[in-house]
């Protein structure tokens, strides 16, 4: 580990000088961490909430403007019902309990993903979290829940087709910007850095359009082990990259 990871000013300078605005994270390894400790999966997911809390504080400390985390994918419904039910309950409890911290740290909360298959009580909690924090400005936190990038792109195509059908848009007017404007992330910049914990080297149907030129960083640490120094290490690695954007 680099000796300077605890130097907050150094990290702030890197963020400022490289224009690092948006970090996306695939929070992988909760279950494997729990298994390595001979604990149930639920313990790993609870520990993962602690890791997210630490990461949020670090993002505020390092002046990161946007953080998007992958909490539950459209494929995660295939997990055992007991685990899925636990994750739904954990999300609801976490939102309610963390609102004071979001307000204290000026964090705006937004959920991206399909809400139609979620139960009404959970949808009410999601909307409560969004409404309570909508005026916060220091950090924009997007939680991808019941999210899949292919589904997101499919929905965007449908929306664009509907606009063409209704005469609000012509085929010739469709551009890359048009597609971006019809995604869940339409109001935020594309990620500069994508972090995946747990050692797996794949994107897993996450922000496929948005990550076209995103720098990828994979760590073997399981998500429950991720903390401020882990984020600082990723940012320092990001700073060593030469982002050419095809030039």
C-alpha positions in Angstrom: 0.0 0.0 0.0 1.3 3.5 -0.8 2.4 5.5 2.2 0.6 8.7 1.1 -2.9 7.2 1.1 -3.8 9.0 4.3 -2.9 12.4 2.8 -6.3 13.9 2.2 -4.9 17.0 0.5 -3.0 14.9 -1.9 -6.2 13.0 -2.9 -8.1 16.2 -3.2 -5.5 17.6 -5.6 -5.7 14.4 -7.7 -9.5 14.7 -7.9 -9.2 18.4 -8.8 -6.4 18.1 -11.3 -7.7 15.1 -13.1 -11.3 16.3 -13.1 -12.4 13.1 -11.4 -16.1 13.8 -10.8 -17.9 10.4 -10.9 -16.9 7.1 -9.4 -19.0 4.0 -10.0 -18.6 0.9 -7.9 -19.7 -2.8 -8.3 -19.9 -3.8 -4.6 -19.0 -7.4 -5.0 -18.0 -10.0 -2.4 -20.4 -9.7 0.5 -21.3 -13.4 0.5 -17.7 -14.6 -0.2 -16.5 -12.4 2.7 -19.1 -13.9 5.0 -18.2 -17.5 3.9 -14.5 -16.8 4.6 -15.5 -15.8 8.2 -17.9 -18.8 8.5 -20.8 -16.4 8.8 -24.2 -16.4 7.0 -24.7 -14.3 3.9 -26.8 -11.8 5.8 -23.7 -10.9 7.9 -21.8 -10.1 4.7 -24.6 -7.8 3.5 -24.8 -6.0 6.8 -21.0 -5.5 6.8 -21.3 -4.2 3.2 -23.6 -1.4 4.5 -20.8 -0.4 6.8 -18.4 -0.3 3.9 -20.8 1.9 1.9 -21.1 4.3 4.9 -17.3 4.6 5.1 -17.0 5.1 1.3 -19.6 7.9 1.4 -17.7 9.7 4.0 -14.4 9.3 2.1 -16.1 10.6 -1.1 -17.2 13.7 0.8 -13.7 14.1 2.3 -12.0 13.8 -1.1 -14.5 16.1 -2.9 -16.0 13.5 -5.2 -19.2 14.9 -6.7 -20.9 11.7 -7.9 -20.9 8.1 -6.6 -23.0 5.3 -8.2 -23.1 1.9 -6.6 -24.5 -1.4 -7.8 -26.7 -2.7 -5.0 -29.1 -5.2 -6.6 -29.2 -6.3 -10.3 -32.1 -7.5 -12.4 -30.3 -10.9 -12.3 -30.2 -11.0 -8.5 -33.8 -12.1 -8.4 -32.5 -15.5 -9.2 -30.9 -15.8 -5.7 -32.7 -17.7 -2.9 -36.0 -16.0 -1.9 -34.8 -15.7 1.7 -31.8 -13.7 0.7 -33.7 -11.5 -1.7 -36.3 -10.7 1.0 -33.5 -9.9 3.4 -31.9 -7.5 0.9 -35.2 -5.7 0.3 -35.6 -5.3 4.1 -32.0 -4.3 4.6 -32.4 -1.5 1.9 -35.5 -0.1 3.5 -34.0 -0.1 7.0 -30.8 1.4 5.8 -32.4 4.3 4.0 -34.5 5.2 7.0 -31.6 4.9 9.5 -29.1 6.8 7.3 -31.2 9.9 6.4 -29.7 11.9 9.3 -26.2 11.1 8.1 -27.1 12.0 4.5 -28.4 15.4 5.8 -25.3 15.9 8.0 -23.0 15.2 5.1 -25.1 17.0 2.4 -25.7 13.8 0.4 -28.4 13.7 -2.3 -29.9 10.2 -2.7 -31.3 8.9 -6.0 -32.3 5.4 -7.1 -31.8 4.2 -10.6 -33.5 1.0 -11.9 -36.9 -0.5 -12.5 -39.3 0.1 -9.6 -42.3 -1.6 -11.2 -41.5 -5.0 -9.7 -40.8 -3.7 -6.2 -43.5 -3.7 -3.6 -45.3 -0.5 -2.7 -43.9 -0.2 0.8 -40.3 -0.3 -0.5 -41.1 2.2 -3.3 -42.5 4.5 -0.7 -39.2 4.3 1.3 -37.2 4.9 -1.9 -39.2 8.0 -2.6 -39.0 9.1 1.0 -35.2 9.0 0.8 -35.1 10.9 -2.4 -37.5 13.6 -1.2 -35.8 14.1 2.1 -32.4 14.6 0.5 -33.3 16.3 -2.8 -31.8 19.7 -1.9 -28.4 18.4 -0.8 -25.5 19.2 -3.1 -22.1 18.0 -1.8 -22.3 14.4 -3.0 -24.8 12.8 -5.4 -25.3 9.2 -4.5 -27.0 7.0 -7.1 -28.0 3.5 -5.9 -28.6 1.1 -8.7 -31.3 -1.2 -7.4 -33.2 -3.7 -9.6 -30.9 -2.3 -12.3 -29.7 -3.9 -15.5 -28.0 -1.9 -18.2 -29.5 -3.8 -21.1 -32.9 -3.2 -19.7 -32.1 0.5 -19.3 -31.0 0.7 -22.9 -34.1 -1.2 -24.1 -36.3 1.2 -22.2 -34.4 4.2 -23.7 -35.0 2.8 -27.2 -38.7 2.4 -26.5 -38.9 6.0 -25.2 -37.2 7.4 -28.3 -39.4 5.3 -30.6 -42.5 6.7 -28.8 -41.2 10.3 -29.4 -40.6 9.6 -33.1 -44.0 8.0 -33.3 -45.7 11.1 -31.8 -43.8 13.5 -34.0 -41.8 14.9 -31.1 -38.5 13.7 -32.6 -37.3 12.7 -36.1 -35.0 9.9 -36.9 -32.4 12.3 -38.2 -32.4 14.1 -34.8 -31.4 10.9 -32.9 -27.8 11.2 -31.6 -25.7 9.7 -28.9 -26.9 12.6 -26.7 -30.5 11.6 -27.4 -29.8 8.1 -26.0 -27.9 9.5 -23.0 -30.9 11.8 -22.2 -33.2 8.8 -22.0 -31.1 6.8 -19.6 -31.6 6.7 -15.8 -28.4 8.7 -15.5 -29.5 11.5 -17.8 -28.7 14.3 -15.3 -25.2 13.2 -14.3 -21.8 12.8 -16.1 -20.5 9.4 -17.2 -18.3 7.7 -14.7 -14.6 8.5 -14.8 -13.6 5.5 -12.7 -15.3 2.1 -12.2 -14.2 0.1 -9.2 -15.0 -3.5 -8.8 -14.3 -5.3 -5.5 -14.0 -9.0 -5.1 -11.5 -9.7 -7.9 -13.9 -10.5 -10.7 -13.0 -8.9 -14.0 -16.3 -8.2 -15.7 -18.8 -5.4 -15.9 -21.9 -7.5 -15.1 -24.5 -5.5 -17.1 -23.6 -2.3 -15.3 -23.7 1.1 -16.9 -22.6 -0.3 -20.3 -23.4 2.9 -22.3 -22.1 5.2 -19.6 -18.7 3.4 -19.1 -17.6 3.6 -22.8 -14.5 5.5 -21.7 -14.4 4.8 -18.0 -11.1 3.7 -16.4 -11.5 0.2 -14.8 -10.0 -0.7 -11.4 -10.3 -4.2 -9.9 -9.3 -5.0 -6.4 -9.3 -8.5 -4.7 -10.7 -7.0 -1.5 -14.2 -8.1 -0.8 -16.7 -5.2 -0.5 -17.0 -5.4 3.3 -13.2 -4.8 3.5 -13.4 -1.6 1.4 -12.7 1.6 3.3 -11.2 5.1 2.9 -7.7 3.9 2.1 -9.1 1.5 -0.4 -10.8 4.4 -2.2 -7.7 6.5 -2.0 -5.6 3.7 -3.5 -8.0 3.5 -6.4 -7.9 7.2 -7.0 -4.1 7.2 -7.0 -4.1 4.4 -9.5 -6.6 6.5 -11.6 -4.2 9.4 -11.5 -1.5 7.3 -13.1 -3.6 6.5 -16.2 -3.4 8.4 -19.5 -7.0 8.9 -20.7 -6.7 9.5 -24.4 -10.4 9.0 -25.4 -9.3 7.5 -28.8 -6.8 10.3 -29.6 
